[in-house]
Amino acid sequence: MPQADTSIDSIAWLTGSWQGSLGPMTVEETWYPPKHGSMQVMIRLSNPDTLQMLEFIVVREVIDEAGGRSLVLDLRQFSPDMQLVTDQSMTFLHQSDRSIAFTMHGEASVKKLEYALTDANQLQVDVTVATGDVVTALLER
C-alpha cells in the first residue's frame, strides 16, 4: 500500500554511477541527484562488442489520490539505433530506508522494478518481466 508523503529526496541514496554484469552483458546506471522533484537515470546495456539497449528513467514526485506525495517511474527503452522499444509509467509500490519498488498494472514488458542498497557500494536491481520471471543485476559503485 502506498505511503503518504514519499518524497524524491527519500531515494537520494541511489545517486551515483553503478556498474555490474547481467549474464555476459554489462549494465551501467547513472542516477542523478534529486532536483526539482525528480531524479533522472541513464542506463546502458552492452556486451563486449555491441550496445544492446539504452534506457532512460525519470522518477518524479506526484500528488496521490489522498493528497499526499508519491513517486512515479517513467521508463523509456531504446534500441541501439534509438528506436523506442518500451514506453511505460510505473506506480510506487513500497519503500524502506534502503529500498524502493515500482509496479506496472496491465500489459507491459517490465512488470516490477525493485532497487535495494545491499551495502554502501552495492545496488541490487530486480526486474520482473511480463512472463513473471525476475532478472537480478548486482551493481557496484
C-alpha positions as CSV (number, residue, x, y, z in Angstrom):
1,M,0.0,0.0,0.0
2,P,1.5,3.4,-1.0
3,Q,2.9,5.5,1.8
4,A,1.8,9.1,2.1
5,D,4.4,11.8,1.6
6,T,7.0,9.8,-0.2
7,S,9.5,12.4,-1.5
8,I,12.1,12.2,-4.2
9,D,14.7,13.1,-1.5
10,S,14.0,9.8,0.2
11,I,15.7,7.9,-2.6
12,A,18.8,10.1,-2.8
13,W,20.8,7.0,-1.8
14,L,20.5,5.9,-5.4
15,T,22.6,8.8,-6.6
16,G,25.8,7.9,-8.4
17,S,27.3,5.6,-11.1
18,W,26.8,1.9,-10.8
19,Q,28.1,-1.0,-12.9
20,G,27.7,-4.8,-13.0
21,S,27.1,-7.8,-15.1
22,L,23.8,-9.4,-16.3
23,G,25.0,-12.7,-17.8
24,P,27.5,-11.8,-20.5
25,M,26.3,-8.2,-20.6
26,T,27.5,-5.1,-18.8
27,V,24.9,-2.9,-17.1
28,E,25.9,0.8,-16.4
29,E,23.5,3.1,-14.5
30,T,24.0,6.7,-13.6
31,W,21.5,8.2,-11.1
32,Y,21.5,12.0,-10.9
33,P,20.8,13.7,-7.6
34,P,17.2,14.7,-6.7
35,K,16.3,18.1,-8.0
36,H,13.1,20.0,-8.6
37,G,11.0,16.9,-7.6
38,S,12.7,14.4,-9.9
39,M,15.7,12.1,-10.4
40,Q,16.9,11.1,-13.9
41,V,18.6,7.8,-14.7
42,M,20.6,6.8,-17.7
43,I,21.3,3.1,-18.3
44,R,23.4,1.4,-20.9
45,L,23.3,-2.4,-21.5
46,S,26.1,-3.8,-23.7
47,N,28.1,-6.9,-24.4
48,P,31.8,-6.8,-25.2
49,D,31.2,-5.9,-28.9
50,T,28.0,-4.0,-29.1
51,L,25.4,-1.8,-27.5
52,Q,22.3,-3.8,-26.7
53,M,19.9,-1.1,-25.3
54,L,19.7,2.4,-23.9
55,E,17.2,3.2,-21.1
56,F,16.1,6.5,-19.7
57,I,14.1,6.7,-16.5
58,V,12.6,9.7,-14.6
59,V,11.4,9.2,-11.1
60,R,9.2,12.1,-10.2
61,E,7.0,13.3,-7.3
62,V,3.3,13.4,-7.8
63,I,0.3,14.1,-5.6
64,D,-1.7,10.9,-4.9
65,E,-5.5,10.4,-4.6
66,A,-5.2,11.1,-0.8
67,G,-3.4,14.4,-1.4
68,G,0.0,13.1,-0.2
69,R,3.2,12.9,-2.2
70,S,4.1,9.8,-4.0
71,L,6.5,8.7,-6.8
72,V,6.0,7.6,-10.4
73,L,8.7,6.0,-12.5
74,D,8.6,6.8,-16.2
75,L,10.7,4.3,-18.3
76,R,11.8,4.5,-21.9
77,Q,13.9,1.8,-23.6
78,F,15.6,2.3,-26.9
79,S,17.4,0.0,-29.4
80,P,21.0,0.9,-30.3
81,D,19.7,3.0,-33.3
82,M,17.4,4.9,-30.9
83,Q,14.1,3.3,-31.9
84,L,11.7,3.4,-29.0
85,V,11.1,-0.2,-27.7
86,T,9.4,0.4,-24.3
87,D,7.4,3.4,-23.1
88,Q,5.7,2.9,-19.7
89,S,4.9,4.6,-16.4
90,M,5.1,2.6,-13.2
91,T,3.5,3.4,-9.8
92,F,5.1,3.4,-6.4
93,L,4.6,0.1,-4.6
94,H,6.6,0.3,-1.3
95,Q,9.8,1.7,0.2
96,S,12.1,1.3,3.2
97,D,15.2,3.4,4.1
98,R,17.4,1.3,1.6
99,S,14.9,0.0,-1.0
100,I,12.1,1.1,-3.3
101,A,9.8,-0.8,-5.6
102,F,7.5,0.3,-8.5
103,T,4.9,-1.7,-10.3
104,M,3.0,-1.7,-13.6
105,H,-0.7,-2.6,-13.8
106,G,-1.8,-4.1,-17.1
107,E,0.3,-5.3,-20.0
108,A,3.9,-4.3,-20.0
109,S,7.3,-5.7,-20.8
110,V,8.5,-4.6,-17.3
111,K,6.0,-5.5,-14.5
112,K,8.0,-4.5,-11.5
113,L,11.3,-2.8,-10.6
114,E,12.9,-3.1,-7.2
115,Y,16.1,-1.3,-6.1
116,A,17.9,-2.2,-2.8
117,L,21.1,-1.0,-1.4
118,T,22.6,-4.2,0.0
119,D,25.6,-2.3,1.4
120,A,27.2,1.1,0.9
121,N,28.6,0.2,-2.5
122,Q,26.3,-2.5,-3.9
123,L,22.9,-2.0,-5.5
124,Q,20.6,-4.9,-6.3
125,V,18.2,-4.4,-9.1
126,D,15.3,-6.9,-9.6
127,V,13.4,-6.6,-12.8
128,T,10.1,-8.6,-13.1
129,V,9.3,-9.1,-16.8
130,A,6.0,-9.8,-18.5
131,T,6.4,-13.6,-18.1
132,G,6.8,-13.2,-14.3
133,D,10.5,-14.1,-14.4
134,V,12.8,-12.0,-12.2
135,V,16.1,-10.8,-13.6
136,T,18.6,-9.6,-11.0
137,A,21.6,-7.4,-11.5
138,L,24.2,-6.7,-8.8
139,L,25.8,-3.3,-9.4
140,E,28.8,-1.7,-7.7
141,R,29.8,1.9,-7.3
